[in-house]
Amino acid sequence: MPPSDTTLLTSRYAYEEASRDLETEKQRPRLAGRMVEIQLVPDRAYRDFPPGVCLPEKDRPIRTVVGET
């Protein structure tokens, strides 16, 4: 459990990726239970990154959300 002055954030994209990465069906209820403590933030459109920052396409949605929160 996070400290009371901390808000956990994730995007739907990140949640769905975590769900796909689960190794067993038994883990699904645990992930769903954790989502009660986590605030979903809107997925954002990809944006350009600063010069020199090169990310694989699959990592851009996560980095975009992190950079805006």
Gaussian input, Z-matrix of N, CA and C with variables (Angstrom, degrees):
# hf/3-21g

backbone

0 1
 N
 C     1     B1
 C     2     B2     1     A1
 N     3     B3     2     A2     1     D1
 C     4     B4     3     A3     2     D2
 C     5     B5     4     A4     3     D3
 N     6     B6     5     A5     4     D4
 C     7     B7     6     A6     5     D5
 C     8     B8     7     A7     6     D6
 N     9     B9     8     A8     7     D7
 C    10    B10     9     A9     8     D8
 C    11    B11    10    A10     9     D9
 N    12    B12    11    A11    10    D10
 C    13    B13    12    A12    11    D11
 C    14    B14    13    A13    12    D12
 N    15    B15    14    A14    13    D13
 C    16    B16    15    A15    14    D14
 C    17    B17    16    A16    15    D15
 N    18    B18    17    A17    16    D16
 C    19    B19    18    A18    17    D17
 C    20    B20    19    A19    18    D18
 N    21    B21    20    A20    19    D19
 C    22    B22    21    A21    20    D20
 C    23    B23    22    A22    21    D21
 N    24    B24    23    A23    22    D22
 C    25    B25    24    A24    23    D23
 C    26    B26    25    A25    24    D24
 N    27    B27    26    A26    25    D25
 C    28    B28    27    A27    26    D26
 C    29    B29    28    A28    27    D27
 N    30    B30    29    A29    28    D28
 C    31    B31    30    A30    29    D29
 C    32    B32    31    A31    30    D30
 N    33    B33    32    A32    31    D31
 C    34    B34    33    A33    32    D32
 C    35    B35    34    A34    33    D33
 N    36    B36    35    A35    34    D34
 C    37    B37    36    A36    35    D35
 C    38    B38    37    A37    36    D36
 N    39    B39    38    A38    37    D37
 C    40    B40    39    A39    38    D38
 C    41    B41    40    A40    39    D39
 N    42    B42    41    A41    40    D40
 C    43    B43    42    A42    41    D41
 C    44    B44    43    A43    42    D42
 N    45    B45    44    A44    43    D43
 C    46    B46    45    A45    44    D44
 C    47    B47    46    A46    45    D45
 N    48    B48    47    A47    46    D46
 C    49    B49    48    A48    47    D47
 C    50    B50    49    A49    48    D48
 N    51    B51    50    A50    49    D49
 C    52    B52    51    A51    50    D50
 C    53    B53    52    A52    51    D51
 N    54    B54    53    A53    52    D52
 C    55    B55    54    A54    53    D53
 C    56    B56    55    A55    54    D54
 N    57    B57    56    A56    55    D55
 C    58    B58    57    A57    56    D56
 C    59    B59    58    A58    57    D57
 N    60    B60    59    A59    58    D58
 C    61    B61    60    A60    59    D59
 C    62    B62    61    A61    60    D60
 N    63    B63    62    A62    61    D61
 C    64    B64    63    A63    62    D62
 C    65    B65    64    A64    63    D63
 N    66    B66    65    A65    64    D64
 C    67    B67    66    A66    65    D65
 C    68    B68    67    A67    66    D66
 N    69    B69    68    A68    67    D67
 C    70    B70    69    A69    68    D68
 C    71    B71    70    A70    69    D69
 N    72    B72    71    A71    70    D70
 C    73    B73    72    A72    71    D71
 C    74    B74    73    A73    72    D72
 N    75    B75    74    A74    73    D73
 C    76    B76    75    A75    74    D74
 C    77    B77    76    A76    75    D75
 N    78    B78    77    A77    76    D76
 C    79    B79    78    A78    77    D77
 C    80    B80    79    A79    78    D78
 N    81    B81    80    A80    79    D79
 C    82    B82    81    A81    80    D80
 C    83    B83    82    A82    81    D81
 N    84    B84    83    A83    82    D82
 C    85    B85    84    A84    83    D83
 C    86    B86    85    A85    84    D84
 N    87    B87    86    A86    85    D85
 C    88    B88    87    A87    86    D86
 C    89    B89    88    A88    87    D87
 N    90    B90    89    A89    88    D88
 C    91    B91    90    A90    89    D89
 C    92    B92    91    A91    90    D90
 N    93    B93    92    A92    91    D91
 C    94    B94    93    A93    92    D92
 C    95    B95    94    A94    93    D93
 N    96    B96    95    A95    94    D94
 C    97    B97    96    A96    95    D95
 C    98    B98    97    A97    96    D96
 N    99    B99    98    A98    97    D97
 C   100   B100    99    A99    98    D98
 C   101   B101   100   A100    99    D99
 N   102   B102   101   A101   100   D100
 C   103   B103   102   A102   101   D101
 C   104   B104   103   A103   102   D102
 N   105   B105   104   A104   103   D103
 C   106   B106   105   A105   104   D104
 C   107   B107   106   A106   105   D105
 N   108   B108   107   A107   106   D106
 C   109   B109   108   A108   107   D107
 C   110   B110   109   A109   108   D108
 N   111   B111   110   A110   109   D109
 C   112   B112   111   A111   110   D110
 C   113   B113   112   A112   111   D111
 N   114   B114   113   A113   112   D112
 C   115   B115   114   A114   113   D113
 C   116   B116   115   A115   114   D114
 N   117   B117   116   A116   115   D115
 C   118   B118   117   A117   116   D116
 C   119   B119   118   A118   117   D117
 N   120   B120   119   A119   118   D118
 C   121   B121   120   A120   119   D119
 C   122   B122   121   A121   120   D120
 N   123   B123   122   A122   121   D121
 C   124   B124   123   A123   122   D122
 C   125   B125   124   A124   123   D123
 N   126   B126   125   A125   124   D124
 C   127   B127   126   A126   125   D125
 C   128   B128   127   A127   126   D126
 N   129   B129   128   A128   127   D127
 C   130   B130   129   A129   128   D128
 C   131   B131   130   A130   129   D129
 N   132   B132   131   A131   130   D130
 C   133   B133   132   A132   131   D131
 C   134   B134   133   A133   132   D132
 N   135   B135   134   A134   133   D133
 C   136   B136   135   A135   134   D134
 C   137   B137   136   A136   135   D135
 N   138   B138   137   A137   136   D136
 C   139   B139   138   A138   137   D137
 C   140   B140   139   A139   138   D138
 N   141   B141   140   A140   139   D139
 C   142   B142   141   A141   140   D140
 C   143   B143   142   A142   141   D141
 N   144   B144   143   A143   142   D142
 C   145   B145   144   A144   143   D143
 C   146   B146   145   A145   144   D144
 N   147   B147   146   A146   145   D145
 C   148   B148   147   A147   146   D146
 C   149   B149   148   A148   147   D147
 N   150   B150   149   A149   148   D148
 C   151   B151   150   A150   149   D149
 C   152   B152   151   A151   150   D150
 N   153   B153   152   A152   151   D151
 C   154   B154   153   A153   152   D152
 C   155   B155   154   A154   153   D153
 N   156   B156   155   A155   154   D154
 C   157   B157   156   A156   155   D155
 C   158   B158   157   A157   156   D156
 N   159   B159   158   A158   157   D157
 C   160   B160   159   A159   158   D158
 C   161   B161   160   A160   159   D159
 N   162   B162   161   A161   160   D160
 C   163   B163   162   A162   161   D161
 C   164   B164   163   A163   162   D162
 N   165   B165   164   A164   163   D163
 C   166   B166   165   A165   164   D164
 C   167   B167   166   A166   165   D165
 N   168   B168   167   A167   166   D166
 C   169   B169   168   A168   167   D167
 C   170   B170   169   A169   168   D168
 N   171   B171   170   A170   169   D169
 C   172   B172   171   A171   170   D170
 C   173   B173   172   A172   171   D171
 N   174   B174   173   A173   172   D172
 C   175   B175   174   A174   173   D173
 C   176   B176   175   A175   174   D174
 N   177   B177   176   A176   175   D175
 C   178   B178   177   A177   176   D176
 C   179   B179   178   A178   177   D177
 N   180   B180   179   A179   178   D178
 C   181   B181   180   A180   179   D179
 C   182   B182   181   A181   180   D180
 N   183   B183   182   A182   181   D181
 C   184   B184   183   A183   182   D182
 C   185   B185   184   A184   183   D183
 N   186   B186   185   A185   184   D184
 C   187   B187   186   A186   185   D185
 C   188   B188   187   A187   186   D186
 N   189   B189   188   A188   187   D187
 C   190   B190   189   A189   188   D188
 C   191   B191   190   A190   189   D189
 N   192   B192   191   A191   190   D190
 C   193   B193   192   A192   191   D191
 C   194   B194   193   A193   192   D192
 N   195   B195   194   A194   193   D193
 C   196   B196   195   A195   194   D194
 C   197   B197   196   A196   195   D195
 N   198   B198   197   A197   196   D196
 C   199   B199   198   A198   197   D197
 C   200   B200   199   A199   198   D198
 N   201   B201   200   A200   199   D199
 C   202   B202   201   A201   200   D200
 C   203   B203   202   A202   201   D201
 N   204   B204   203   A203   202   D202
 C   205   B205   204   A204   203   D203
 C   206   B206   205   A205   204   D204

   B1=1.4547
   B2=1.5231
   B3=1.3264
   B4=1.4650
   B5=1.5258
   B6=1.3361
   B7=1.4693
   B8=1.5286
   B9=1.3142
   B10=1.4661
   B11=1.5239
   B12=1.3281
   B13=1.4616
   B14=1.5322
   B15=1.3263
   B16=1.4585
   B17=1.5259
   B18=1.3223
   B19=1.4558
   B20=1.5279
   B21=1.3058
   B22=1.4580
   B23=1.5235
   B24=1.3222
   B25=1.4640
   B26=1.5236
   B27=1.3131
   B28=1.4561
   B29=1.5209
   B30=1.3061
   B31=1.4600
   B32=1.5279
   B33=1.3015
   B34=1.4605
   B35=1.5240
   B36=1.3385
   B37=1.4596
   B38=1.5316
   B39=1.3299
   B40=1.4647
   B41=1.5275
   B42=1.3231
   B43=1.4644
   B44=1.5248
   B45=1.3237
   B46=1.4660
   B47=1.5254
   B48=1.3224
   B49=1.4650
   B50=1.5237
   B51=1.3218
   B52=1.4698
   B53=1.5289
   B54=1.3084
   B55=1.4634
   B56=1.5273
   B57=1.3243
   B58=1.4728
   B59=1.5248
   B60=1.3193
   B61=1.4632
   B62=1.5258
   B63=1.3245
   B64=1.4595
   B65=1.5246
   B66=1.3136
   B67=1.4615
   B68=1.5189
   B69=1.3250
   B70=1.4655
   B71=1.5242
   B72=1.3137
   B73=1.4709
   B74=1.5273
   B75=1.3142
   B76=1.4685
   B77=1.5291
   B78=1.3286
   B79=1.4551
   B80=1.5261
   B81=1.3288
   B82=1.4688
   B83=1.5333
   B84=1.3275
   B85=1.4779
   B86=1.5302
   B87=1.3092
   B88=1.4657
   B89=1.5294
   B90=1.3251
   B91=1.4674
   B92=1.5277
   B93=1.3116
   B94=1.4720
   B95=1.5295
   B96=1.3126
   B97=1.4652
   B98=1.5186
   B99=1.3220
   B100=1.4675
   B101=1.5249
   B102=1.3175
   B103=1.4636
   B104=1.5239
   B105=1.3106
   B106=1.4702
   B107=1.5245
   B108=1.3311
   B109=1.4635
   B110=1.5224
   B111=1.3350
   B112=1.4589
   B113=1.5185
   B114=1.3157
   B115=1.4614
   B116=1.5249
   B117=1.3352
   B118=1.4593
   B119=1.5247
   B120=1.3115
   B121=1.4607
   B122=1.5215
   B123=1.3142
   B124=1.4692
   B125=1.5215
   B126=1.3294
   B127=1.4580
   B128=1.5180
   B129=1.2792
   B130=1.4598
   B131=1.5239
   B132=1.2963
   B133=1.4631
   B134=1.5258
   B135=1.2899
   B136=1.4670
   B137=1.5105
   B138=1.2755
   B139=1.4588
   B140=1.5209
   B141=1.2833
   B142=1.4587
   B143=1.5178
   B144=1.3239
   B145=1.4514
   B146=1.5212
   B147=1.3109
   B148=1.4625
   B149=1.5346
   B150=1.3250
   B151=1.4586
   B152=1.5245
   B153=1.2934
   B154=1.4597
   B155=1.5211
   B156=1.3237
   B157=1.4629
   B158=1.5253
   B159=1.3003
   B160=1.4589
   B161=1.5212
   B162=1.3241
   B163=1.4545
   B164=1.5214
   B165=1.3395
   B166=1.4571
   B167=1.5248
   B168=1.2965
   B169=1.4705
   B170=1.5286
   B171=1.3327
   B172=1.4678
   B173=1.5232
   B174=1.3355
   B175=1.4631
   B176=1.5268
   B177=1.3051
   B178=1.4652
   B179=1.5308
   B180=1.3319
   B181=1.4782
   B182=1.5206
   B183=1.3237
   B184=1.4669
   B185=1.5195
   B186=1.2966
   B187=1.4613
   B188=1.5163
   B189=1.3191
   B190=1.4582
   B191=1.5211
   B192=1.3183
   B193=1.4735
   B194=1.5099
   B195=1.3248
   B196=1.4603
   B197=1.5194
   B198=1.3237
   B199=1.4600
   B200=1.5130
   B201=1.3207
   B202=1.4611
   B203=1.5157
   B204=1.3168
   B205=1.4594
   B206=1.4995
   A1=109.18
   A2=117.60
   A3=120.09
   A4=111.22
   A5=116.74
   A6=119.26
   A7=110.05
   A8=117.47
   A9=121.40
   A10=113.13
   A11=117.93
   A12=119.66
   A13=112.33
   A14=116.54
   A15=122.03
   A16=109.85
   A17=116.09
   A18=120.79
   A19=108.18
   A20=115.78
   A21=120.64
   A22=108.75
   A23=116.49
   A24=122.03
   A25=109.94
   A26=115.81
   A27=121.82
   A28=108.06
   A29=115.48
   A30=120.49
   A31=108.39
   A32=116.36
   A33=119.82
   A34=110.11
   A35=115.99
   A36=120.77
   A37=110.32
   A38=117.32
   A39=121.42
   A40=110.84
   A41=116.60
   A42=120.23
   A43=110.71
   A44=116.62
   A45=119.94
   A46=111.25
   A47=116.82
   A48=119.95
   A49=110.55
   A50=116.84
   A51=120.08
   A52=110.51
   A53=116.51
   A54=120.86
   A55=110.89
   A56=116.99
   A57=120.82
   A58=111.62
   A59=117.08
   A60=121.25
   A61=113.94
   A62=117.85
   A63=119.80
   A64=110.23
   A65=115.52
   A66=120.36
   A67=113.08
   A68=117.39
   A69=119.95
   A70=110.36
   A71=115.78
   A72=121.10
   A73=111.42
   A74=117.92
   A75=121.43
   A76=111.83
   A77=116.94
   A78=120.45
   A79=112.43
   A80=118.06
   A81=121.23
   A82=113.01
   A83=119.10
   A84=118.09
   A85=112.70
   A86=116.68
   A87=119.41
   A88=110.29
   A89=116.88
   A90=119.78
   A91=110.18
   A92=116.74
   A93=120.53
   A94=110.35
   A95=117.58
   A96=121.12
   A97=112.37
   A98=116.76
   A99=120.35
   A100=111.52
   A101=116.53
   A102=120.06
   A103=112.09
   A104=118.02
   A105=121.38
   A106=109.58
   A107=117.01
   A108=122.54
   A109=113.03
   A110=117.53
   A111=121.68
   A112=110.45
   A113=116.33
   A114=121.69
   A115=109.16
   A116=116.02
   A117=120.72
   A118=109.34
   A119=116.05
   A120=121.55
   A121=107.60
   A122=117.40
   A123=119.27
   A124=112.04
   A125=114.89
   A126=119.31
   A127=106.79
   A128=117.11
   A129=122.28
   A130=109.98
   A131=115.10
   A132=119.13
   A133=108.29
   A134=115.75
   A135=119.34
   A136=109.12
   A137=116.09
   A138=119.65
   A139=107.78
   A140=114.62
   A141=118.92
   A142=108.72
   A143=115.20
   A144=121.20
   A145=109.04
   A146=117.48
   A147=120.21
   A148=111.15
   A149=117.09
   A150=119.69
   A151=110.62
   A152=116.30
   A153=121.26
   A154=113.80
   A155=117.87
   A156=121.05
   A157=107.60
   A158=115.12
   A159=120.85
   A160=108.14
   A161=116.30
   A162=120.89
   A163=109.99
   A164=116.13
   A165=118.09
   A166=109.50
   A167=116.89
   A168=122.41
   A169=111.74
   A170=117.18
   A171=120.45
   A172=113.18
   A173=118.38
   A174=121.71
   A175=113.12
   A176=118.26
   A177=120.87
   A178=114.03
   A179=120.03
   A180=117.63
   A181=112.87
   A182=117.73
   A183=121.04
   A184=109.66
   A185=118.33
   A186=122.04
   A187=111.57
   A188=116.86
   A189=120.32
   A190=110.67
   A191=117.58
   A192=121.39
   A193=110.05
   A194=118.03
   A195=120.97
   A196=110.87
   A197=116.65
   A198=119.99
   A199=113.59
   A200=118.03
   A201=121.10
   A202=113.25
   A203=118.81
   A204=120.17
   A205=111.43
   D1=130.08
   D2=-179.80
   D3=-72.55
   D4=160.92
   D5=174.66
   D6=-57.22
   D7=154.25
   D8=-175.02
   D9=-64.48
   D10=-20.89
   D11=179.71
   D12=-96.01
   D13=15.96
   D14=-178.78
   D15=-115.91
   D16=135.60
   D17=175.63
   D18=-114.03
   D19=123.08
   D20=176.82
   D21=-84.76
   D22=133.69
   D23=-177.43
   D24=-123.78
   D25=148.98
   D26=170.08
   D27=-155.42
   D28=165.42
   D29=175.26
   D30=-104.01
   D31=161.95
   D32=176.63
   D33=-59.30
   D34=-39.10
   D35=178.43
   D36=-57.66
   D37=-47.81
   D38=-179.25
   D39=-64.73
   D40=-40.86
   D41=178.37
   D42=-62.23
   D43=-45.69
   D44=-179.98
   D45=-64.94
   D46=-37.52
   D47=176.82
   D48=-64.39
   D49=-43.77
   D50=177.51
   D51=-61.56
   D52=-40.19
   D53=179.62
   D54=-62.98
   D55=-42.27
   D56=178.36
   D57=-64.96
   D58=-30.21
   D59=-176.14
   D60=-82.86
   D61=-4.75
   D62=179.26
   D63=-62.60
   D64=142.45
   D65=-177.75
   D66=-86.56
   D67=-28.73
   D68=-178.76
   D69=-136.35
   D70=157.05
   D71=177.22
   D72=-65.11
   D73=-25.77
   D74=179.21
   D75=-63.28
   D76=-23.43
   D77=-177.71
   D78=-78.25
   D79=-20.17
   D80=-176.94
   D81=-59.66
   D82=-47.81
   D83=178.74
   D84=-61.97
   D85=-34.00
   D86=179.51
   D87=-67.50
   D88=-43.55
   D89=177.35
   D90=-62.72
   D91=-44.76
   D92=179.15
   D93=-60.40
   D94=-39.86
   D95=178.12
   D96=-64.26
   D97=-37.26
   D98=178.29
   D99=-67.33
   D100=-28.62
   D101=-178.39
   D102=-65.26
   D103=-17.91
   D104=176.05
   D105=-63.14
   D106=-30.83
   D107=-177.85
   D108=-92.17
   D109=-3.56
   D110=-171.99
   D111=-115.38
   D112=133.59
   D113=179.13
   D114=-91.66
   D115=127.65
   D116=175.61
   D117=-79.56
   D118=132.82
   D119=174.72
   D120=-109.94
   D121=153.69
   D122=-177.77
   D123=-63.33
   D124=141.62
   D125=170.29
   D126=-68.05
   D127=140.05
   D128=-178.85
   D129=-109.27
   D130=154.27
   D131=173.42
   D132=-65.82
   D133=148.06
   D134=177.04
   D135=-58.69
   D136=147.36
   D137=176.22
   D138=-129.27
   D139=165.27
   D140=177.40
   D141=-71.16
   D142=144.99
   D143=177.92
   D144=-101.31
   D145=159.50
   D146=179.82
   D147=-57.85
   D148=155.23
   D149=177.03
   D150=-54.34
   D151=138.20
   D152=179.73
   D153=91.78
   D154=-13.08
   D155=178.32
   D156=-96.46
   D157=113.96
   D158=-178.45
   D159=-125.90
   D160=115.38
   D161=-179.99
   D162=-117.54
   D163=146.25
   D164=172.41
   D165=-60.42
   D166=148.19
   D167=-178.17
   D168=-51.38
   D169=-39.56
   D170=-176.82
   D171=-66.59
   D172=-21.99
   D173=-178.23
   D174=-94.18
   D175=-10.63
   D176=-175.89
   D177=-64.05
   D178=-41.34
   D179=179.04
   D180=-60.75
   D181=-38.82
   D182=-179.59
   D183=-67.32
   D184=-48.02
   D185=-178.08
   D186=-64.12
   D187=-35.49
   D188=179.55
   D189=-64.17
   D190=-44.61
   D191=179.36
   D192=-65.99
   D193=-44.74
   D194=-179.28
   D195=-60.67
   D196=-41.17
   D197=-178.14
   D198=-67.83
   D199=-19.93
   D200=-176.65
   D201=-100.98
   D202=-3.47
   D203=-178.10
   D204=-102.86

